[in-house]
Amino acid sequence: MRARLYGHGFEIGSKSDEVQVVPDNGFAEWVYDVTPLEAGTKSITLQISLRYKLPGSDEITNLPVMTRQISVQVNPWWTAKRFMTDNWQWFFGGFGSLMMAVFR
């Protein structure tokens, strides 16, 4: 089987292989790390494909896609932390320049 999770406005990291074998007497597990990137109503989609062997060929069947609407709200502290993490060199560079100008 193959499982794909995707959506605009999300950072989606897969913690498992996209394609896995599902044993006859067990299960397979797909794990994702999903982080919303912006506020608003967003869609996230799960697509599953099955692969099976027939004599002399492989066949792939796409199952119906599952899409869900997710309401994302902004957390100001997380947004500020993410901004600082992504732009630390500009922040400290600007801060250093300001300190040099003040203490000259």
N, CA and C atoms as a LAMMPS dump frame, in Angstrom:
ITEM: TIMESTEP
0
ITEM: NUMBER OF ATOMS
312
ITEM: BOX BOUNDS ff ff ff
-5.0000000000000000e+02 5.0000000000000000e+02
-5.0000000000000000e+02 5.0000000000000000e+02
-5.0000000000000000e+02 5.0000000000000000e+02
ITEM: ATOMS id mol type element x y z
1 1 1 N 0.838 -1.178 0
2 1 2 C 0 0 0
3 1 3 C 0.876 1.231 0
4 2 1 N 0.301 2.305 -0.489
5 2 2 C 0.963 3.602 -0.449
6 2 3 C -0.001 4.6 0.164
7 3 1 N 0.5 5.424 1.096
8 3 2 C -0.312 6.467 1.716
9 3 3 C 0.404 7.799 1.566
10 4 1 N -0.333 8.809 1.093
11 4 2 C 0.2 10.16 0.956
12 4 3 C -0.721 11.128 1.677
13 5 1 N -0.13 12.021 2.459
14 5 2 C -0.873 13.072 3.15
15 5 3 C -0.338 14.399 2.642
16 6 1 N -1.23 15.271 2.179
17 6 2 C -0.779 16.553 1.649
18 6 3 C -1.857 17.614 1.82
19 7 1 N -1.419 18.863 1.792
20 7 2 C -2.34 19.981 1.898
21 7 3 C -1.599 21.299 1.813
22 8 1 N -2.2 22.271 1.146
23 8 2 C -1.613 23.603 1.028
24 8 3 C -1.722 24.321 2.379
25 9 1 N -0.647 24.949 2.807
26 9 2 C -0.652 25.652 4.085
27 9 3 C -0.199 24.79 5.243
28 10 1 N 0.347 23.61 4.943
29 10 2 C 0.864 22.714 5.974
30 10 3 C 2.293 22.305 5.639
31 11 1 N 3.091 22.131 6.666
32 11 2 C 4.391 21.48 6.519
33 11 3 C 4.18 20.054 7
34 12 1 N 4.322 19.096 6.103
35 12 2 C 4.022 17.7 6.431
36 12 3 C 5.287 16.879 6.27
37 13 1 N 5.711 16.283 7.353
38 13 2 C 6.873 15.403 7.336
39 13 3 C 6.425 13.982 7.608
40 14 1 N 6.927 13.059 6.805
41 14 2 C 6.57 11.659 6.991
42 14 3 C 7.562 11.01 7.947
43 15 1 N 7.06 10.321 8.931
44 15 2 C 7.891 9.601 9.895
45 15 3 C 7.995 8.121 9.545
46 16 1 N 7.413 7.753 8.413
47 16 2 C 7.438 6.359 7.968
48 16 3 C 7.539 6.341 6.444
49 17 1 N 7.785 5.171 5.891
50 17 2 C 7.859 5.037 4.439
51 17 3 C 6.482 5.22 3.816
52 18 1 N 6.451 5.859 2.654
53 18 2 C 5.191 6.075 1.952
54 18 3 C 4.603 4.756 1.456
55 19 1 N 5.468 3.839 1.019
56 19 2 C 5.029 2.533 0.52
57 19 3 C 5.41 1.469 1.547
58 20 1 N 4.42 0.679 1.973
59 20 2 C 4.655 -0.38 2.954
60 20 3 C 3.874 -1.632 2.581
61 21 1 N 4.383 -2.759 3.037
62 21 2 C 3.689 -4.039 2.88
63 21 3 C 2.758 -4.209 4.082
64 22 1 N 1.533 -4.598 3.816
65 22 2 C 0.585 -4.887 4.888
66 22 3 C 0.501 -6.408 5.024
67 23 1 N 0.985 -6.969 6.134
68 23 2 C 0.97 -8.425 6.282
69 23 3 C -0.452 -8.975 6.393
70 24 1 N -0.605 -10.242 6.065
71 24 2 C -1.92 -10.884 6.107
72 24 3 C -2.548 -10.86 7.496
73 25 1 N -1.736 -11.039 8.519
74 25 2 C -2.3 -11.118 9.877
75 25 3 C -1.782 -9.985 10.764
76 26 1 N -1.554 -8.836 10.199
77 26 2 C -1.059 -7.698 10.979
78 26 3 C -1.546 -6.394 10.387
79 27 1 N -0.761 -5.358 10.601
80 27 2 C -1.132 -4.058 10.071
81 27 3 C 0.131 -3.263 9.757
82 28 1 N -0.024 -2.223 8.991
83 28 2 C 1.047 -1.27 8.71
84 28 3 C 0.603 0.075 9.278
85 29 1 N 1.568 0.912 9.602
86 29 2 C 1.248 2.203 10.216
87 29 3 C 2.002 3.316 9.494
88 30 1 N 1.286 4.364 9.138
89 30 2 C 1.883 5.547 8.544
90 30 3 C 1.79 6.661 9.575
91 31 1 N 2.907 7.329 9.812
92 31 2 C 2.977 8.375 10.833
93 31 3 C 3.456 9.669 10.175
94 32 1 N 2.767 10.773 10.471
95 32 2 C 3.102 12.071 9.901
96 32 3 C 3.248 13.111 10.999
97 33 1 N 4.105 14.089 10.741
98 33 2 C 4.268 15.253 11.603
99 33 3 C 3.713 16.435 10.811
100 34 1 N 2.587 16.996 11.262
101 34 2 C 1.887 18.038 10.513
102 34 3 C 1.931 19.345 11.299
103 35 1 N 2.42 20.412 10.628
104 35 2 C 2.467 21.737 11.231
105 35 3 C 1.759 22.715 10.3
106 36 1 N 0.716 23.393 10.783
107 36 2 C 0.071 24.403 9.944
108 36 3 C 0.993 25.617 9.807
109 37 1 N 0.992 26.229 8.632
110 37 2 C 1.873 27.368 8.368
111 37 3 C 1.152 28.703 8.376
112 38 1 N -0.157 28.687 8.317
113 38 2 C -0.923 29.927 8.303
114 38 3 C -2.319 29.667 8.841
115 39 1 N -2.964 30.731 9.289
116 39 2 C -4.308 30.623 9.861
117 39 3 C -5.355 30.541 8.757
118 40 1 N -6.539 30.043 9.129
119 40 2 C -7.661 29.963 8.201
120 40 3 C -8.184 28.545 8.089
121 41 1 N -9.165 28.362 7.23
122 41 2 C -9.716 27.035 6.966
123 41 3 C -8.899 26.403 5.854
124 42 1 N -8.281 25.274 6.158
125 42 2 C -7.381 24.587 5.234
126 42 3 C -7.893 23.176 4.973
127 43 1 N -7.518 22.644 3.817
128 43 2 C -7.858 21.265 3.478
129 43 3 C -6.609 20.403 3.569
130 44 1 N -6.784 19.227 4.14
131 44 2 C -5.709 18.24 4.185
132 44 3 C -6.269 16.951 3.578
133 45 1 N -5.465 16.288 2.748
134 45 2 C -5.946 15.163 1.954
135 45 3 C -5.103 13.925 2.212
136 46 1 N -5.775 12.791 2.362
137 46 2 C -5.123 11.491 2.482
138 46 3 C -5.475 10.678 1.241
139 47 1 N -4.441 10.195 0.55
140 47 2 C -4.64 9.381 -0.652
141 47 3 C -4.004 8.014 -0.417
142 48 1 N -4.767 6.958 -0.648
143 48 2 C -4.31 5.581 -0.466
144 48 3 C -4.331 4.861 -1.815
145 49 1 N -3.26 4.127 -2.093
146 49 2 C -3.193 3.301 -3.308
147 49 3 C -2.849 1.879 -2.906
148 50 1 N -3.503 0.927 -3.549
149 50 2 C -3.232 -0.492 -3.33
150 50 3 C -2.493 -1.051 -4.534
151 51 1 N -1.505 -1.88 -4.289
152 51 2 C -0.794 -2.566 -5.369
153 51 3 C -0.949 -4.061 -5.153
154 52 1 N -1.38 -4.752 -6.161
155 52 2 C -1.521 -6.198 -6.05
156 52 3 C -1.008 -6.84 -7.328
157 53 1 N -0.567 -8.072 -7.173
158 53 2 C 0.02 -8.796 -8.299
159 53 3 C -1.006 -9.745 -8.903
160 54 1 N -1.06 -9.692 -10.204
161 54 2 C -1.838 -10.651 -10.971
162 54 3 C -0.839 -11.46 -11.793
163 55 1 N -1.216 -12.612 -12.252
164 55 2 C -0.277 -13.383 -13.072
165 55 3 C 0.203 -12.553 -14.263
166 56 1 N 1.502 -12.252 -14.268
167 56 2 C 2.104 -11.534 -15.383
168 56 3 C 2.055 -10.019 -15.298
169 57 1 N 1.465 -9.458 -14.232
170 57 2 C 1.419 -7.988 -14.156
171 57 3 C 1.199 -7.514 -12.721
172 58 1 N 1.497 -6.249 -12.506
173 58 2 C 1.175 -5.571 -11.255
174 58 3 C 0.03 -4.599 -11.537
175 59 1 N -0.888 -4.503 -10.636
176 59 2 C -2.004 -3.574 -10.79
177 59 3 C -2.009 -2.608 -9.613
178 60 1 N -2.403 -1.38 -9.874
179 60 2 C -2.513 -0.364 -8.821
180 60 3 C -3.931 0.183 -8.841
181 61 1 N -4.53 0.253 -7.673
182 61 2 C -5.866 0.807 -7.531
183 61 3 C -5.804 1.968 -6.544
184 62 1 N -6.312 3.121 -6.958
185 62 2 C -6.401 4.27 -6.065
186 62 3 C -7.754 4.248 -5.371
187 63 1 N -7.733 4.265 -4.066
188 63 2 C -8.97 4.305 -3.291
189 63 3 C -9.496 5.735 -3.263
190 64 1 N -10.754 5.914 -2.928
191 64 2 C -11.282 7.282 -2.859
192 64 3 C -10.445 8.144 -1.903
193 65 1 N -10.195 9.352 -2.336
194 65 2 C -9.399 10.298 -1.561
195 65 3 C -10.25 10.845 -0.421
196 66 1 N -9.631 10.989 0.751
197 66 2 C -10.313 11.542 1.909
198 66 3 C -9.759 12.943 2.166
199 67 1 N -10.613 13.956 2.099
200 67 2 C -10.209 15.336 2.352
201 67 3 C -11.006 15.87 3.536
202 68 1 N -10.312 16.528 4.437
203 68 2 C -10.963 17.116 5.618
204 68 3 C -10.606 18.589 5.709
205 69 1 N -11.58 19.38 6.133
206 69 2 C -11.36 20.801 6.385
207 69 3 C -10.891 20.973 7.83
208 70 1 N -9.84 21.764 8.002
209 70 2 C -9.291 22.003 9.335
210 70 3 C -9.233 23.504 9.56
211 71 1 N -9.766 23.955 10.683
212 71 2 C -9.713 25.363 11.044
213 71 3 C -8.443 25.604 11.861
214 72 1 N -7.568 26.447 11.335
215 72 2 C -6.296 26.734 11.988
216 72 3 C -6.362 28.129 12.58
217 73 1 N -6.079 28.234 13.868
218 73 2 C -6.035 29.532 14.545
219 73 3 C -4.593 29.855 14.902
220 74 1 N -4.281 31.144 14.974
221 74 2 C -2.913 31.591 15.225
222 74 3 C -2.623 31.595 16.716
223 75 1 N -1.458 31.064 17.075
224 75 2 C -0.922 31.151 18.423
225 75 3 C 0.191 32.192 18.365
226 76 1 N -0.011 33.385 18.947
227 76 2 C 0.977 34.456 18.812
228 76 3 C 2.372 34.078 19.33
229 77 1 N 2.443 33.326 20.413
230 77 2 C 3.75 32.94 20.955
231 77 3 C 4.477 31.994 20.02
232 78 1 N 3.757 31.034 19.457
233 78 2 C 4.379 30.107 18.514
234 78 3 C 4.836 30.855 17.269
235 79 1 N 4.022 31.799 16.782
236 79 2 C 4.367 32.57 15.599
237 79 3 C 5.64 33.378 15.834
238 80 1 N 5.734 34.041 17.002
239 80 2 C 6.934 34.817 17.321
240 80 3 C 8.153 33.913 17.438
241 81 1 N 8 32.761 18.089
242 81 2 C 9.118 31.816 18.229
243 81 3 C 9.572 31.311 16.864
244 82 1 N 8.627 30.966 16.009
245 82 2 C 8.971 30.472 14.669
246 82 3 C 9.683 31.559 13.867
247 83 1 N 9.191 32.799 13.975
248 83 2 C 9.829 33.905 13.27
249 83 3 C 11.267 34.085 13.742
250 84 1 N 11.484 34.05 15.053
251 84 2 C 12.83 34.203 15.604
252 84 3 C 13.731 33.047 15.17
253 85 1 N 13.209 31.834 15.176
254 85 2 C 13.995 30.673 14.774
255 85 3 C 14.38 30.754 13.298
256 86 1 N 13.463 31.167 12.453
257 86 2 C 13.724 31.235 11.014
258 86 3 C 14.569 32.436 10.615
259 87 1 N 14.584 33.492 11.449
260 87 2 C 15.25 34.74 11.067
261 87 3 C 16.244 35.227 12.111
262 88 1 N 16.809 34.326 12.889
263 88 2 C 17.684 34.736 13.984
264 88 3 C 18.873 35.56 13.503
265 89 1 N 19.439 35.258 12.349
266 89 2 C 20.623 35.983 11.882
267 89 3 C 20.289 37.446 11.603
268 90 1 N 19.086 37.728 11.106
269 90 2 C 18.694 39.113 10.827
270 90 3 C 18.396 39.84 12.133
271 91 1 N 17.757 39.146 13.06
272 91 2 C 17.415 39.77 14.328
273 91 3 C 18.674 40.16 15.1
274 92 1 N 19.605 39.207 15.251
275 92 2 C 20.818 39.501 16.011
276 92 3 C 21.745 40.443 15.252
277 93 1 N 21.757 40.366 13.937
278 93 2 C 22.545 41.306 13.144
279 93 3 C 22.038 42.726 13.318
280 94 1 N 20.719 42.899 13.26
281 94 2 C 20.105 44.215 13.471
282 94 3 C 20.281 44.691 14.894
283 95 1 N 20.147 43.785 15.847
284 95 2 C 20.308 44.123 17.26
285 95 3 C 21.745 44.539 17.542
286 96 1 N 22.709 43.803 16.949
287 96 2 C 24.116 44.141 17.127
288 96 3 C 24.44 45.503 16.546
289 97 1 N 23.905 45.815 15.383
290 97 2 C 24.126 47.12 14.757
291 97 3 C 23.534 48.233 15.607
292 98 1 N 22.364 48.013 16.166
293 98 2 C 21.722 48.995 17.03
294 98 3 C 22.561 49.221 18.29
295 99 1 N 23.046 48.138 18.882
296 99 2 C 23.868 48.282 20.092
297 99 3 C 25.173 49.045 19.806
298 100 1 N 25.778 48.788 18.661
299 100 2 C 27 49.503 18.297
300 100 3 C 26.715 50.981 18.102
301 101 1 N 25.576 51.307 17.502
302 101 2 C 25.23 52.707 17.282
303 101 3 C 24.93 53.415 18.601
304 102 1 N 24.291 52.748 19.532
305 102 2 C 23.928 53.346 20.813
306 102 3 C 25.144 53.559 21.69
307 103 1 N 26.06 52.599 21.712
308 103 2 C 27.189 52.674 22.642
309 103 3 C 28.467 53.253 22.003
310 104 1 N 28.373 53.916 20.919
311 104 2 C 29.538 54.563 20.301
312 104 3 C 29.894 55.799 20.998
